[in-house]
Amino acid sequence: MTSCFIVVHHSTLSNVIRLCRKFSVQGRANARSGQQPRHCKVRQHGGSIAYARSRNAGATDVNTAETLSIDDLVAWIARFDRDIRNQAGLLTQLDSSIGDGDHGVNMARGALAMRMTLESDAPADVGTALRACGAAFVAAVGGASGPLFGGFISAMGTGNGASAALDAAGFANAFAAGVEAVIARGRAEPGDKTMVDALLPSSKAASAAAADGSRLESVLNSSAKAAEAGRDATFPLVARKGRASYLGDRSANHIDPGAASAAILVRSLADSFARRADTDASTFPFLVQPSRSGAAMTTRRQFINHPDSVIAEALDGLVRTYPSHLTLDATANVISRATPAVGKVGLVSGGGSGHEPLHAGFVGRGMLDAAVCGAVFASPTSEQVLAGTRLASSGAGVVHIVKNYTGDVLNFEIAAELVSDDGIPMESVIVDDDLASDSAGDGPGRRGTAAVITVEKVCGALAESGADLATVASRGREVVSRSRSLALALDGCTHPGRHEPAFELSADEVEFGVGIHGERGTSRIPFATADELVEQLVSPLASALELQRGQSVIAIVNGLGGAYPLELSIIARHVHNLLEDRGVTIARSLVGSYVTSLDMHGASVTLTVADDALISAWDAPVRTPALTW
C-alpha cells in the first residue's frame, strides 16, 4: 500500500471553515430546539443512543463490516462526545498538572459541536462529513486544541472526495493525512510530549495493519492500542512544545492531556465500530491524585451562577456599567467601542478570559477598538477573532496584538487569512515578554504577559494620532523588544465552578516564574519578606534588559488577581528602590491588577526601556474602563 500524505495549511482550513459553517449553524439550532436530525433514525450502540443517517435511495450498497460509512462516522462522533464527557474530569486533572486546567471542558465543547453538526444534516459522503466536523470543532474551541484537533479531522476528509465509505486502506490514508496536518500546523515532533506522540504511532499501526490485509475492525483496534501506548509513553517525557514546555523538567511524570484526548478519539472509533461498551477510565494507568502533603484541601467559594454562563454574564455586566464606552457582540463575545472610530488603524487584541480587566477593559479611545474574549484561559476561536477584526476595521487596516501562546497565535493567524476575503490590510504584533519562559531551545518562545498593556497603550496612541498601519505595528514590535516581565505567586488560582486551586503551596513556598493561566511556575523558592522576593524579580529583569545607569523605564507592578493594593504598593516601593540604586529612573509607572490570573495571589513586574517617543505615547490621552487620563 502507498501512503498518501496531505498537508492542510492555514489557508486550507480557512476554506474548510468557509464551506462548512452551514452545518455548524444548523446543528446548533437543532440542539437548542431538540429537533431530531433530518434523514436520521435512532439506533442503539453498546447501550448508548447514536444517530444513523438513512441511505439515499439508489445509493450503492457497501460491505458495512469492511468499510467506514456515514452511519459509522455519525456513530463514532456520538460515541466520542459521550466518552470525552465521561473522561473530562480526568483530562482536567491531567491539564491542571502541566497546563491551565481547561482541556477537558474544551474537548467536550468541541465534541458536542461535531455531534450537533452531523445531527443537523449528515453530508452524503465521508469526506464532506469529516470536513464539516473539523470546521465545527475549530469554530467551537479556542486555544491550540481547536485548530489542531479540528485540523486533524478536517484533513482526514480532505483527500476522500465524495467517497461514500472508507475501506481499511482508505482509512489509513485519511488518518495519515490528518496526522501530517497536525505536525505541519503545530510544528511538533515525536517526543515533544504532545498529541503527536499518540497520533503518529496510531497512524503507523493503522497503515501496517491495512497493508497486511487486516479487516477494518482489526485496523481500528490496532490504531487505538497504538494511540494508548503513545499516550502512556508521554509520562516520563519533558515537554518541548505548548504550555507544558514552560515547566521544563517539572513537566515530566505526567501524561500529556492532548495525547490522552487523541487516544480517546481513536478508541471511540474502534469501540463504536465494534459496538463495544464504554471506554474504561482504567486506561489512564499513570493518573494519580496530586499529593497534598497531608494538608487540608483549600475550598474556595465564588460569586457565580453557573460555570457555563460566567463569560456571557460578566461581559453583559461590563457593557451595562460602561454603556457610553462599550458595546457587545454577544454571539462572538466581542467588546468594541460604543462609537466606532473612523479612518484610523484598528487595534484588536484578545485571549482567554480570566485576565480581567485585560483585554475588554482596555477598549476605548487611545487603546483598543475591539477585544475578543475566549473561554477561561482558552484563546478565542478564529471566527470570534474574525468578528472582532471586522468591527475594528474603519478603512486604514487592522493590527492584531497577540500574546505569544500557541492557541492565540494559531487562531489569530487563521482569522487574518479569513479577513483577506474582506480586503482588510493586516499586521500582527506578537507580545513575548515573559522572562521565566525564555530559553534557547526550539519551543514556543517567551509567553506574553503584562507588557501587552504597554503595547496596547503605545499602539493605541499612535493609531489615534493618524499613524499608518506599518508604523503602528513596527512601534508595537519595538515596545515588545524593549520589555520583560517576571512573576511569582503565593497561591494558585481557582477556575469558575471549582472549589480547589490549580496548585497549593506550603507556608514556606513561593511559586516562581508563573504565567497568567494558572499554571505552575518554573521553580519553587523559599518564602521571604516582600523586599527579598521583589529583588528576585527585578534583578533578573535588569540583567536581561541590560539596564545602564542613566536609562529610564516604564514600570508596571501588576497584581495577578488575589494581591490587594497594600501589597502591590509595598512591591512598587522596592521596585523604585532597586532601580534607583542602579541609577535607572522610573519615568512612568502603573500599579494595580490589570493582567490577572483569576484569583491567583501573586504579582508581576514589567520593565520597558523608555525613550522620549515612548513616554509621549504613554502620556497621550486614554479613556477606557481600566485606564483613563
MIDREN-808803 format. One record per residue (C-alpha): residue in one letter; z, x, y. Coordinates in steps of 0.2 Angstrom, whole numbers, plus 2048, in hexadecimal, padded with zeros to 3 digits. Layout:
# MIDREN-808803
AZXY;...
***
This chain:
# MIDREN-808803
M800800800;T7FC806812;S80A80381E;C8057FB82E;F80F80083E;I80D7F684E;V8167FC85D;V81B7EE869;H81E7F587B;H8257ED88A;S8157E588F;T8127DD87E;L8237D587D;S8207CF88F;N8107C6889;V81A7BF87A;I8267B8886;R8187B0890;L8107A8881;C8207A2878;R82B79B886;K825789882;F82E78A871;S83E790878;V83E782885;Q83A774879;G84777B86D;R85577B87A;A85076987F;N85176386D;A86276C86B;R86976387A;S862752874;G866754861;Q85475085D;Q84E75584C;P83F76084D;R82E75984B;H82575C83B;C835761833;K83F75B824;V85176081F;R85476980F;Q863771808;H864784806;G87378B7FD;G87F77E804;S87877F816;I86C77381F;A85C77C824;Y84C77482C;A83C776823;R82B77382B;S820767822;R80F76E81E;N800768828;A7F475E81E;G7E7768816;A7F1778817;T7ED785809;D7FA7857FB;V8037957F9;N80F79C7EB;T81F7997F4;A8287A57E8;E81E7B47ED;T81B7B0800;L8257AE80F;S81F79E817;I823794827;D83078A81D;D83879A817;L8387A1829;V840792830;A84D792822;W8507A5825;I8547A2838;A85F794834;R86979E828;F86A7AD834;D8717A1841;R87E79C835;D8827AD82E;I8837B583F;R88F7A8846;N89A7AA836;Q89A7BD839;A89B7BD84C;G8AE7C184C;L8AB7D0842;L89D7D684D;T8A87D485C;Q8B57DE854;L8A87EC850;D8A17EB862;S8B37EC869;S8B67FC861;I8A7806868;G89F7FA874;D8A37EC880;G8A87DE873;D89A7D2876;H88E7D5868;G8937C785D;V8927BA86B;N8817C0870;M8797C185F;A87F7AF85C;R8777A986C;G8677B1867;A8677AA855;L86A79985C;A85B79B868;M8507A085A;R85579184F;M85378585D;T84278C860;L83C78984F;E84477884E;S83B77285D;D82A774855;A827782848;P81678B84B;A80978983E;D80979C839;V8167A9836;G8107B5843;T8117A8851;A8227A284B;L8297B484B;R8237B785C;A82A7A7862;C83B7AC85B;G83B7BD862;A8377B6874;A8457A9872;F8517B786D;V84C7C287C;A84D7B3888;A85F7AE881;V8677BF880;G86A7CC88D;G8707DE88A;A8667EA87E;S8677DD870;G85B7D1878;P84C7DD879;L8507E786A;F8537D985D;G8477CD866;G83A7DB866;F83D7DE854;I8397CC84F;S82B7CB85B;A8237DA854;M8247D3842;G8197C5848;T80D7D0852;G8027D6844;N8017C6839;G7F57BC843;A7F47AA83D;S7FB7AE82B;A80279F823;A80D7A9819;L8127BC815;D8117C3804;A81C7D37FF;A8107DF807;G80E7D5816;F8207D3819;A8237E6817;N8157E9824;A81C7DD830;F82E7E482E;A8277F6831;A81F7F0841;G82F7E8847;V8397F8843;E82C80384C;A82E7F885B;V8417FA85C;I83F80D85A;A83280D868;R83C802874;G84D808871;R84781B86E;A85481C860;E853827850;P85B82683F;G86D82D841;D86F827853;K87B81984D;T87180A852;M8687FB84A;V85A808845;D86680F838;A8667FE82F;L8547F9832;L84A80982E;P85180B81C;S84F7F881A;S83D7F981F;K83A808813;A8427FF805;A8377F0808;S8277FA808;A82C8047F8;A8307F47EF;A8207EB7F5;A8167FB7F0;D81E7FA7DE;G8177E87DC;S8297E07DD;R82A7CD7E0;L82E7C87F2;E8407C37ED;S8437D47E7;V83B7DC7F6;L8467D2802;N8567D67F8;S8527E97F7;S84F7E880A;A8607E080D;K8697EC802;A8617FB80B;A8667F381C;E8787F1816;A879803810;G871809821;R87E7FF82A;D88D806820;A885818823;T888816836;F89B817833;P89E82A834;L89082C841;V893831853;A88882685E;R87A82E867;K87381E86F;G87980F878;R88A80B87F;A893813870;S88C824874;Y897825883;L8A6826878;G8A0836870;D8AA83B860;R8B482B862;S8A682185D;A8A782884B;N8AF81E83D;H8A980D843;I89A80383D;D88D80084A;P88C7EE84F;G8797EE851;A8777F5840;A8837E8839;S8797DA842;A8697E183B;A8707E182A;I8757CF82C;L8637CA832;V85B7D2822;R8687CB816;S8667BA81D;L8547BA819;A8577C1807;D8647B4804;S85B7A680C;F84B7A9802;A8557AB7F2;R86079B7F6;R8707A57F5;A8817A07FC;D8897A680B;T8897B9810;D89B7C080B;A8A57C8819;S8A97D580C;T8997DD810;F8A27E681E;P8AB7F3813;F8B17FE822;L8B77EF82D;V8C97F2831;Q8D57EB83E;P8D97F884B;S8EA80084B;R8F67F9857;S903807853;G9107FA84E;A9107F3860;A9107E0864;M8FF7DA869;T8FC7D687B;T8F77C487E;R8EF7BF88E;R8EB7AE896;Q8DD7AA8A1;F8D779D8AE;I8C87978A5;N8C278689D;H8B778C88F;P8B079E88C;D89E79788C;S8A078F89D;V8A879E8A6;I8987A58AF;A8917948B4;E8A178E8BB;A8A579E8C4;L89479F8CC;D89578D8D1;G8A67908D9;L89F7A08E2;V8917968EB;R89C7888EF;T8A87948F8;Y89A79C901;P88D78E904;S885796914;H8837A790B;L87E7A38F9;T8747978EE;L8737968DB;D8657958CF;A87078E8C1;T86278E8B4;A8607A18B5;N8727A58BC;V86A7AD8CC;I8747AE8DC;S8697B08EB;R86A7AF8FE;A86C79D905;T85F7A2912;P8527AD90A;A84C7BC914;V83A7BD919;G82E7CC91A;K83B7D9914;V83D7E3904;G8477D88F7;L8557E08EE;V85A7D98DD;S8697E08D2;G8737D88C4;G87B7DB8B4;G8887D48A8;S8957C98B0;G8A77CF8B0;H8A57DC8BE;E8A87D08CD;P8A57D08DB;L8977DB8D5;H8897D68D7;A8897C48DD;G8967C88EA;F88A7D48F2;V87C7C88F6;G8797C5908;R8727CD918;G8737E0917;M8747E1904;L86C7D78F5;D8607C98F6;A8647C38E4;A8707C78D6;V86C7C38C4;C87C7BF8BA;G87C7C28A7;A8897BD89A;V8997C789B;F8957D9899;A8837D5893;S8747D989F;P86A7C98A4;T85A7C589A;S8497CB8A1;E8467B98A6;Q8557B78B0;V8507C78B9;L83F7C08BB;A8467B18C4;G8517BC8CF;T8427C78D4;R8387B88D9;L8467B18E4;A8487C28ED;S8357C58F0;S8307C1902;G8207CB903;A8257DD904;G8297E18F2;V8397E28E8;V8457EF8E3;H84F7ED8D3;I8607F68D4;V8657F98C2;K8758018BA;N87080D8AD;Y87480389D;T86880188F;G8677EE890;D8667ED8A3;V8587FA8A3;L84E7F1895;N84F7E089D;F84C7E58AF;E83C7EF8A8;I8367E089F;A8387D58AE;A82F7E18B9;E8207E08AD;L8217CD8AE;V8227CE8C1;S8117D78C1;D8097C68BD;D80F7C08CE;G8087D08D7;I8197D58DE;P81A7E78E2;M82A7EF8D9;E8357FE8D9;S8458028CF;V85480C8D3;I85F8118C4;V8718148C8;D8798218BD;D8898278C5;D8968288B8;L89C8398B5;A8A58368A5;S89583189C;D88B8418A2;S88584B894;A877857890;G87184E881;D86384187F;G86E832880;P86C82488D;G87382E89B;R88182B8A8;R8878198A9;G88580F8BA;T89580B8C2;A89C8098D3;A88F8138DC;V8848048DB;I88E7FD8EA;T88880C8F5;V87680A8EE;E8767F78F2;K87D7FA903;V871808908;C862800901;G8677EF909;A8697F791A;L8587FF919;A84F7EF913;E8577E5921;S8507F292D;G83E7F0927;A83D7FF91C;D82E7FE910;L8307FD8FD;A82E80F8F9;T83B815906;V848809900;A84680E8EE;S8458218F2;R8558208FD;G85E8168EF;R85A8248E3;E8608318EF;V8718288F0;V8728288DD;S86F83A8DC;R87D83D8E9;S88A8338E0;R8968348D2;S8A48298CB;L8B382B8BF;A8BF81E8B9;L8CF81C8AE;A8D980D8A8;L8EB8098A3;D8E67FA899;G8D67F2892;C8CE7E2898;T8CE7D188F;H8BE7C788C;P8BE7B5892;G8C57AA884;R8CD7B887B;H8E07BC87B;E8E07CF877;P8D97DD881;A8CA7E887B;F8D67F6878;E8E97FA87B;L8F2809880;S90380F87D;A90E81288C;D90A82488D;E8F782388C;V8E9821899;E8D781D894;F8CD82A89D;G8BA8288A1;V8B981589F;G8A980C8A4;I8A87FA8AB;H8A57F089B;G8B67F1893;E8B27FF888;R8BD80E883;G8BC81E88D;T8B782F888;S8C9835885;R8DB830886;I8E683A892;P8F983A895;F90082D8A1;A9068358B2;T9098328C4;A8FC82A8CF;D8F883A8D8;E8F68448C7;L8EA8378C0;V8E08368D0;E8DE8498D0;Q8D68488BF;L8C983C8C6;V8C58458D7;S8C58578D1;P8B78548C4;L8AD84A8D1;A8AE8588DE;S8A88658D2;A89A85A8CC;L8948578DD;E8978698E2;L8A08638F2;Q8A28718FF;R8AE87290E;G8A686991D;Q89D85C913;S8A184A914;V8A183C908;I8A2829906;A8B08258FA;I8B38158F0;V8C48128E8;N8C08048DC;G8CB7F98D2;L8C57F48C1;G8CD7E28C2;G8DF7E48BE;A8E57F18CB;Y8ED7E98DA;P8EA7EF8EC;L8FA7F98ED;E8F58048DF;L8E38068E6;S8EA80B8F7;I8F58188EE;I8E681F8E5;A8DC81F8F5;R8E98298FE;H8E88378F2;V8D58378F1;H8D683B904;N8E3848901;L8D98518F4;L8C98518FE;E8D285690E;D8D9865904;R8C786A8FF;G8C1868911;V8B685990D;T8B784A919;I8B7838914;A8AA831920;R8AC81F91A;S8B681790C;L8B8807903;V8C78028F9;G8C97F38EE;S8C37EA8DE;Y8B07E98E0;V8A97EF8CF;T8B57E88C2;S8B77E78AF;L8BF7D68AE;D8D17D98AF;M8D27EB8AA;H8E17F48B2;G8D78038B8;A8CF80B8C7;S8C08168CB;V8BB8228D8;T8AA8248DF;L8A48328EA;T8938338F3;V88E8428FD;A88A83B90E;D87F83F91D;D87B83792D;A86E82C927;L878826918;I887822924;S87C819930;A87680E921;W88780B91B;D88D80692C;A87F7FA92F;P8847E7930;V8877DE91F;R88C7CC91C;T8907C890A;P89F7C0901;A8A67D18FB;L8A17DC90A;T8A07D791C;W89F7E292C;
***
